[in-house]
């Protein structure tokens, strides 16, 4: 058994307990696990999975393993890696290269170790592994069938690669599947962001002014949950259509430079760098809280924050207090990384059940169809979305109506009579 590179195998019992707990609330992945055991779609394949390494991700890895694959797990964020889960995955036969809190070089070295095992398929979160494959391991491209991308940020990078002609393998745009973004991005982010902020700060949300930067699906969920908790919510946007949507949803909409003066809590959810920068920090109230829910730790400019500060202290775990030259304090959560994972446990199990089920089925589709798929981004087939949705409803005990033959004929007819 290849252990890979982990913190401590003796942490495994706690990891097993976490995995057992979430597995009970992942019925769709259960169903796919059972099917993979029978069908063995990944026999002879090595799959590299670069995701947030916590209990729900472990369940995906074990489902792929059940389908006959050799599975390599690496982290997509050093602060979201849970060492006890990594140890438990190793005991379950997965190869793991990850440690919580790894510095930049150690983090990248884990990715290189995974790539050194010549994966045939890649599940990525943010595009780091795909970029590494193309930049440093191009000799492996002929044996890589393709992969799946989990996030909005990752798809932005892949679209840039595709546009420039650099993307040399087929990639399934899992983030664009309805059973992913409608639920994971909106409800998963909305709940997990506020779970993490509240647990980390132990402060009330009701009555505070919350500034949400970005009104994509993740931003919508974050703003909606803040509103439900009793906050006054301001949305900042660069897209006029999304700005109109936020306004019609009942939120104030303005530029960040104006919102900076008003906010008590700031949450960035954009995928863009320097969303909150020097001029904004200088305007903020004493004690304002800064959190990021976008993929990379670039949305809140930590370089600018250090420039306007005389120093920083660790107020408590996952809270860094920056002491501004003006005498004010600003509190940064989770080092500006994904707050719901750097300072929490990520999305709820039921939400990740549908996301990871979509991932697993998209990867199976890729294996079956890779000879017909050109290099570039590909949509997840609607049939996969509908299958995941149907199994989820069955697990909930929910029945829905079906069209009668007459209704189907009416629906498909174009004639006036």
C-alpha positions as CSV (number, residue, x, y, z in Angstrom):
1,X,0.0,0.0,0.0
2,X,1.5,3.4,-1.1
3,X,0.9,5.8,1.7
4,X,2.1,8.9,-0.2
5,X,2.9,11.9,1.9
6,X,0.7,12.7,4.9
7,X,1.0,14.1,8.4
8,X,0.4,11.1,10.7
9,X,-1.2,7.8,10.0
10,X,-2.2,7.6,13.7
11,X,-4.8,10.3,13.1
12,X,-6.9,7.9,11.0
13,X,-9.5,6.9,13.6
14,X,-10.9,10.5,13.7
15,X,-10.9,10.6,9.9
16,X,-12.8,7.4,9.7
17,X,-15.5,8.8,12.0
18,X,-15.9,11.9,9.9
19,X,-16.2,9.8,6.7
20,X,-18.7,7.4,8.3
21,X,-20.8,10.4,9.4
22,X,-21.1,12.1,6.0
23,X,-21.5,8.9,4.0
24,X,-24.8,8.3,5.7
25,X,-26.1,11.5,4.1
26,X,-24.8,10.9,0.6
27,X,-27.4,8.5,-1.0
28,X,-26.7,9.5,-4.6
29,X,-23.0,8.7,-4.3
30,X,-24.1,5.4,-2.5
31,X,-26.0,4.4,-5.6
32,X,-23.2,5.2,-8.0
33,X,-20.7,3.4,-5.7
34,X,-22.9,0.2,-6.0
35,X,-23.0,0.5,-9.8
36,X,-19.3,1.1,-10.1
37,X,-18.6,-2.1,-8.1
38,X,-20.5,-4.0,-10.7
39,X,-19.4,-2.2,-13.8
40,X,-15.7,-1.4,-13.0
41,X,-15.5,1.5,-15.4
42,X,-12.1,2.6,-14.3
43,X,-10.2,-0.7,-14.3
44,X,-6.6,-0.2,-15.2
45,X,-6.9,3.6,-14.8
46,X,-5.1,5.9,-12.5
47,X,-7.1,8.9,-11.3
48,X,-5.6,12.0,-9.7
49,X,-8.1,13.9,-7.6
50,X,-7.2,17.5,-6.7
51,X,-9.9,18.7,-4.4
52,X,-10.4,20.0,-0.8
53,X,-9.4,16.9,1.2
54,X,-12.1,16.5,3.8
55,X,-14.6,13.7,4.6
56,X,-16.9,14.2,1.7
57,X,-14.1,14.2,-0.8
58,X,-12.8,11.0,0.7
59,X,-16.2,9.4,-0.2
60,X,-15.8,10.4,-3.8
61,X,-12.3,8.9,-3.9
62,X,-13.5,5.7,-2.4
63,X,-16.3,5.6,-5.0
64,X,-13.8,5.9,-7.9
65,X,-11.7,3.2,-6.2
66,X,-14.8,1.0,-6.1
67,X,-14.9,1.4,-9.9
68,X,-11.5,-0.2,-10.3
69,X,-9.3,2.9,-10.3
70,X,-6.0,3.5,-8.6
71,X,-6.8,6.8,-6.9
72,X,-4.3,9.6,-5.9
73,X,-5.6,12.4,-3.7
74,X,-4.0,15.8,-3.5
75,X,-5.2,19.0,-1.9
76,X,-6.5,22.0,-3.8
77,X,-5.9,24.3,-0.8
78,X,-3.4,23.7,2.0
79,X,-5.7,25.0,4.7
80,X,-8.7,22.9,3.7
81,X,-6.7,19.6,4.0
82,X,-7.7,17.6,7.0
83,X,-4.8,15.4,8.2
84,X,-7.1,12.9,10.0
85,X,-9.1,12.3,6.8
86,X,-5.9,12.0,4.8
87,X,-4.7,9.3,7.2
88,X,-8.0,7.4,7.0
89,X,-7.9,7.5,3.1
90,X,-4.5,5.9,3.2
91,X,-5.8,3.1,5.4
92,X,-8.6,2.7,2.8
93,X,-6.0,2.1,0.1
94,X,-5.9,5.6,-1.5
95,X,-2.6,7.3,-2.2
96,X,-2.5,10.7,-0.6
97,X,0.0,13.6,-1.0
98,X,-1.2,16.4,1.3
99,X,-0.6,18.0,4.6
100,X,-2.6,20.7,6.3
101,X,-0.8,24.1,6.4
102,X,1.7,23.2,3.7
103,X,3.7,26.1,2.5
104,X,3.8,27.0,-1.2
105,X,6.6,24.8,-2.2
106,X,5.4,21.8,-0.2
107,X,1.9,22.3,-1.7
108,X,3.3,22.3,-5.3
109,X,5.6,19.4,-4.5
110,X,2.6,17.3,-3.5
111,X,1.1,18.0,-6.9
112,X,4.3,17.0,-8.6
113,X,4.4,13.8,-6.7
114,X,0.9,13.0,-7.9
115,X,1.8,13.8,-11.5
116,X,4.8,11.6,-11.2
117,X,2.5,8.6,-10.9
118,X,1.2,9.2,-14.5
119,X,-2.5,9.7,-14.0
120,X,-4.8,8.8,-16.9
121,X,-7.7,11.0,-15.6
122,X,-7.7,14.1,-13.5
123,X,-10.4,15.7,-11.3
124,X,-9.4,19.3,-10.7
125,X,-10.5,22.2,-8.5
126,X,-9.2,25.5,-9.7
127,X,-7.1,24.3,-12.6
128,X,-3.8,23.8,-10.8
129,X,-3.2,20.2,-11.9
130,X,-4.2,20.8,-15.5
131,X,-1.9,23.8,-15.7
132,X,0.9,21.7,-14.1
133,X,0.3,18.9,-16.6
134,X,0.5,21.2,-19.6
135,X,3.5,23.3,-18.4
136,X,5.7,20.7,-16.7
137,X,4.5,17.3,-17.8
138,X,3.6,17.6,-21.4
139,X,5.1,14.2,-22.1
140,X,2.2,12.6,-20.1
141,X,-0.5,14.2,-22.4
142,X,-0.7,11.2,-24.8
143,X,-1.8,8.9,-21.9
144,X,-4.2,11.4,-20.2
145,X,-7.7,10.7,-21.4
146,X,-9.1,13.9,-20.0
147,X,-10.6,15.3,-16.8
148,X,-13.3,17.2,-14.9
149,X,-13.2,20.7,-13.4
150,X,-15.1,21.5,-10.3
151,X,-15.1,25.2,-10.0
152,X,-16.0,28.5,-11.7
153,X,-12.4,29.7,-11.3
154,X,-11.0,26.6,-12.8
155,X,-13.3,26.9,-15.8
156,X,-12.1,30.5,-16.3
157,X,-8.6,29.2,-16.5
158,X,-9.5,26.3,-18.8
159,X,-11.4,28.7,-21.1
160,X,-8.3,30.9,-21.4
161,X,-6.3,27.8,-22.2
162,X,-8.8,26.7,-24.8
163,X,-8.9,30.1,-26.4
164,X,-5.2,30.2,-26.7
165,X,-5.1,26.7,-28.2
166,X,-3.1,25.3,-25.2
167,X,-5.7,22.9,-23.8
168,X,-4.7,19.5,-25.2
169,X,-7.1,17.2,-23.6
170,X,-10.9,17.0,-23.2
171,X,-12.3,18.4,-20.0
172,X,-15.8,18.1,-18.6
173,X,-17.1,21.4,-17.3
174,X,-18.7,19.9,-14.2
175,X,-19.2,23.3,-12.5
176,X,-21.6,24.2,-15.3
177,X,-23.8,21.2,-14.7
178,X,-27.1,22.2,-13.2
179,X,-27.0,19.7,-10.3
180,X,-23.7,21.3,-9.4
181,X,-23.9,25.0,-9.6
182,X,-27.6,25.4,-8.7
183,X,-27.1,23.7,-5.4
184,X,-23.4,23.5,-4.5
185,X,-22.6,27.1,-5.5
186,X,-25.7,28.6,-4.1
187,X,-26.9,26.6,-1.1
188,X,-23.6,25.0,-0.2
189,X,-21.6,28.2,-0.3
190,X,-24.4,30.2,1.3
191,X,-24.6,27.9,4.3
192,X,-20.9,26.9,4.7
193,X,-19.6,30.5,4.5
194,X,-21.8,31.7,7.4
195,X,-21.2,28.5,9.4
196,X,-17.5,29.2,9.2
197,X,-17.7,33.0,9.9
198,X,-20.0,32.5,12.9
199,X,-18.0,29.6,14.4
200,X,-14.7,31.4,13.9
201,X,-15.8,34.8,15.3
202,X,-18.6,33.8,17.7
203,X,-20.3,37.1,16.7
204,X,-23.9,37.8,15.8
205,X,-24.8,38.5,12.1
206,X,-28.2,40.1,12.7
207,X,-28.0,43.9,12.6
208,X,-24.7,44.0,10.9
209,X,-24.0,45.4,7.4
210,X,-22.6,42.7,5.2
211,X,-20.9,43.5,1.9
212,X,-20.9,40.7,-0.7
213,X,-18.5,41.2,-3.6
214,X,-19.8,39.3,-6.6
215,X,-23.4,38.1,-7.4
216,X,-22.7,34.9,-9.3
217,X,-24.3,31.7,-7.9
218,X,-22.0,31.6,-4.9
219,X,-22.5,35.3,-4.2
220,X,-26.3,34.9,-4.5
221,X,-26.2,32.1,-1.8
222,X,-23.9,34.1,0.4
223,X,-26.1,37.3,0.2
224,X,-29.4,35.3,0.7
225,X,-28.1,33.6,3.8
226,X,-26.8,36.8,5.3
227,X,-30.2,38.4,4.7
228,X,-31.9,35.4,6.4
229,X,-29.6,35.9,9.4
230,X,-30.8,39.4,9.8
231,X,-28.0,41.4,8.2
232,X,-28.3,44.4,5.9
233,X,-26.7,43.4,2.7
234,X,-24.8,45.4,0.1
235,X,-23.7,43.8,-3.2
236,X,-20.9,45.0,-5.3
237,X,-20.7,43.9,-9.0
238,X,-19.0,44.7,-12.3
239,X,-21.7,43.0,-14.4
240,X,-24.8,45.3,-15.1
241,X,-27.1,42.3,-15.5
242,X,-26.1,40.7,-12.2
243,X,-26.2,44.1,-10.5
244,X,-29.8,44.5,-11.7
245,X,-30.6,41.0,-10.4
246,X,-29.2,41.8,-7.0
247,X,-31.2,45.1,-6.8
248,X,-34.4,43.2,-7.8
249,X,-33.6,40.6,-5.1
250,X,-33.8,43.4,-2.5
251,X,-30.1,44.2,-1.9
252,X,-28.4,47.6,-2.1
253,X,-25.9,47.8,-5.0
254,X,-22.9,50.1,-5.1
255,X,-19.2,50.3,-5.8
256,X,-16.7,48.8,-3.3
257,X,-15.3,52.2,-2.6
258,X,-18.7,53.3,-1.3
259,X,-19.5,50.0,0.5
260,X,-16.1,50.0,2.3
261,X,-17.3,52.8,4.5
262,X,-20.5,51.0,5.5
263,X,-19.6,47.3,6.0
264,X,-19.1,45.4,9.2
265,X,-18.3,42.1,7.4
266,X,-16.9,41.8,3.8
267,X,-17.1,38.5,1.8
268,X,-15.5,38.3,-1.6
269,X,-17.0,35.8,-4.0
270,X,-15.6,36.8,-7.4
271,X,-12.6,34.8,-8.6
272,X,-10.8,38.1,-9.4
273,X,-7.8,39.5,-7.7
274,X,-7.6,42.8,-5.6
275,X,-11.4,43.1,-5.2
276,X,-10.7,44.8,-1.8
277,X,-7.5,46.8,-1.9
278,X,-5.5,49.6,-0.2
279,X,-8.0,52.5,-0.7
280,X,-10.8,50.3,0.6
281,X,-9.0,49.2,3.7
282,X,-8.3,52.8,4.6
283,X,-12.0,53.6,4.6
284,X,-13.2,50.7,6.6
285,X,-14.6,50.8,10.1
286,X,-12.5,49.8,13.1
287,X,-13.0,46.1,13.7
288,X,-14.3,45.2,10.2
289,X,-14.1,41.5,9.3
290,X,-12.7,40.3,6.0
291,X,-13.5,36.9,4.5
292,X,-13.0,35.4,1.1
293,X,-15.1,32.7,-0.4
294,X,-13.5,32.7,-3.9
295,X,-11.1,30.0,-4.9
296,X,-7.7,31.7,-4.5
297,X,-6.4,33.9,-1.7
298,X,-6.0,36.9,-4.1
299,X,-9.4,38.6,-3.8
300,X,-8.5,40.5,-0.5
301,X,-5.1,42.1,-1.2
302,X,-2.9,40.9,1.6
303,X,0.0,42.8,0.2
304,X,-2.0,46.0,0.4
305,X,-3.2,45.1,3.9
306,X,0.3,44.8,5.1
307,X,1.3,48.0,3.5
308,X,-1.2,50.0,5.5
309,X,-0.5,48.2,8.7
310,X,2.2,48.4,11.4
311,X,1.9,44.7,12.0
312,X,-0.5,41.8,12.7
313,X,-1.4,39.6,15.6
314,X,-3.2,36.2,15.9
315,X,-6.5,37.1,17.7
316,X,-7.6,33.5,17.8
317,X,-7.4,30.5,15.5
318,X,-8.1,31.6,11.9
319,X,-8.3,35.3,12.8
320,X,-5.4,37.6,12.0
321,X,-5.8,41.1,13.3
322,X,-4.1,43.8,11.2
323,X,-3.2,46.9,13.1
324,X,-3.5,49.8,10.7
325,X,-1.2,52.8,10.9
326,X,-4.3,54.9,11.6
327,X,-4.9,53.0,14.8
328,X,-7.9,50.9,13.5
329,X,-8.0,47.1,13.4
330,X,-9.1,44.9,10.5
331,X,-9.7,41.1,11.1
332,X,-8.8,38.7,8.2
333,X,-10.3,35.2,8.4
334,X,-8.5,32.0,7.2
335,X,-5.5,33.9,5.8
336,X,-7.8,35.2,3.1
337,X,-8.3,31.7,1.7
338,X,-11.7,30.0,1.2
339,X,-13.2,30.8,4.5
340,X,-15.7,27.9,4.4
341,X,-12.9,25.4,4.2
342,X,-9.9,27.2,5.6
343,X,-11.9,27.9,8.8
344,X,-14.7,25.3,8.5
345,X,-15.8,21.9,7.1
346,X,-17.0,23.0,3.7
347,X,-20.4,22.4,2.1
348,X,-23.0,20.2,3.7
349,X,-22.8,16.5,2.9
350,X,-26.2,16.5,1.1
351,X,-25.0,19.2,-1.3
352,X,-21.7,17.6,-2.0
353,X,-23.5,14.3,-2.6
354,X,-25.0,15.7,-5.8
355,X,-21.9,17.5,-6.9
356,X,-19.6,14.5,-6.4
357,X,-22.2,12.2,-8.0
358,X,-22.1,14.5,-11.1
359,X,-18.3,14.3,-11.0
360,X,-18.2,10.5,-10.9
361,X,-20.7,10.1,-13.7
362,X,-19.0,12.8,-15.8
363,X,-15.7,11.0,-15.4
364,X,-17.3,7.7,-16.4
365,X,-18.8,9.4,-19.5
366,X,-15.3,10.7,-20.4
367,X,-13.8,7.2,-20.1
368,X,-16.5,5.7,-22.4
369,X,-16.5,8.6,-24.9
370,X,-12.9,9.9,-24.9
371,X,-12.1,8.6,-28.4
372,X,-14.9,10.8,-29.8
373,X,-14.2,13.9,-27.6
374,X,-11.9,16.6,-29.0
375,X,-9.5,18.5,-26.8
376,X,-11.3,21.4,-25.1
377,X,-14.2,22.0,-22.7
378,X,-17.3,19.8,-22.9
379,X,-20.7,20.1,-21.3
380,X,-21.9,17.5,-18.9
381,X,-24.7,15.6,-20.8
382,X,-28.2,16.6,-19.7
383,X,-28.9,12.9,-19.0
384,X,-26.4,12.9,-16.2
385,X,-27.9,16.0,-14.6
386,X,-31.4,14.4,-14.8
387,X,-30.1,11.1,-13.4
388,X,-28.5,12.7,-10.4
389,X,-31.7,14.8,-9.8
390,X,-33.9,11.7,-10.1
391,X,-31.9,9.6,-7.7
392,X,-31.8,12.5,-5.2
393,X,-35.6,12.8,-5.3
394,X,-35.9,9.1,-4.8
395,X,-33.7,9.2,-1.8
396,X,-35.9,12.0,-0.3
397,X,-39.0,10.0,-1.0
398,X,-40.4,12.6,-3.3
399,X,-42.6,11.7,-6.4
400,X,-43.2,14.2,-9.2
401,X,-45.6,14.2,-12.1
402,X,-45.0,13.0,-15.6
403,X,-46.5,14.2,-18.9
404,X,-49.3,12.0,-20.2
405,X,-48.9,10.9,-23.9
406,X,-51.4,13.6,-24.9
407,X,-49.5,16.3,-23.0
408,X,-46.2,15.1,-24.7
409,X,-47.9,15.3,-28.1
410,X,-49.2,18.8,-27.3
411,X,-45.8,19.9,-26.1
412,X,-44.0,18.7,-29.2
413,X,-46.5,20.0,-31.7
414,X,-46.2,23.3,-33.6
415,X,-49.6,23.3,-35.3
416,X,-52.2,25.9,-34.3
417,X,-55.0,23.3,-33.8
